[in-house]
Amino acid sequence: MMGGRTWDDWIDEYSESHQHPMNKLTHQFGIPMIAVSILLVIPSFFVGGFWRFALGLFVVGWILQFIGHWFEGKPPEFMKDYRFLFVGMRWWMKKTFG
């Protein structure tokens, strides 16, 4: 799936299109919002109305992503390669936790 590239290779390429401070800021919030929303899908089946919260996190998280890329002046990396959808969380963890 990773095309013979290491995680560091993918993260380095991802980082190149995430240089603007506003893009970095919006991704610091948007990426975990999207990740949490995905984790909340299962509990949403069992807690009435909870899906609205998960959907709200998902939508706002993606809006933040696109706002950041507007500041960056570049489209999101996943537009050229879907595998970058899986790199964003790793990039966020590396930026946040080192």
N, C-alpha and C positions, 0 to 999 in steps of 0.2 A: 504493500500500500504506500510505503514512503518513497518508492522509486529509487532505492539505493542511496538515499541521502540520510544523514543523521538528523536527529532532532535539532541539534545545534545549527545545522545548515538551514533547516526550515525556519527556525526562530530568527536567525540572522537575516534571512531574506524578508521575513515578516517585519522585523524591526526597521528595515530600510524605508518602508512606507508608513512608518509610525514615528516620525521625528518631531512634528509640530507639538508644542506643549499642550495645546487644547485637545489635540487628537489623543495624546497619551492620557490626559485627564478623563476624557469621555470614555475611553476604553477601560480605565481603572474601575469605573462604576458599571459600564454597560456589559462587559464580559461576565462578571459574577452575577449580574441580574439575570442574564440569559441562562447561565449554568444552573442557578437556583430554580428558575422557572421550569426548566426541563426536569429537575429532580422532583418538583412538586406535582408533576402530572399524575403520578400514581395516587398520592393522597387525595387529589382532587376528585377521584372517582368515589371516594368514601365520605368526604366532608362536603355537605351541601354548600354550593356557592363559592367554594374555595378555588375553583377553576378560574374565576374572575381575577383573583389575586395573581395566580400563575400567569395568566394571559397578559395582565397588566405589566408584570415584570418583564415578560418576553418582549412585548411591544416597545416599552420604554427603553429597554436595553438596546434593541436594534435601532431605535431612533437616535440614541446617544452615539452608537457606532457610526451612523451615517452623518451626523453632525460633525463628528471628529474628522471624518474623511473629507467633508466639505472644507474644513479649515486646512487640512493637509493638501488639498488640491489633487488628490489621487483617489482612484476607485479602490474599494476594498480588494485585498489580495484574492479572496475566494472567487471573485468575478473571473479571474484568469485560470484558477485551479481550485476546484472544490476542496482539495485536501487542506487548504488553509483554514477551513472551518474548524479543523481539529487542532490547529497550531495555536490559535488565539488563546485558549485556556492555558496552554503550556507557557506561552509568552507572558501572560498575566502573572502566573505563579512565579516565574523567574524574576519579573520586575518587582513583585510584591515581597517575595520571601528569599530572593537571592539564589 
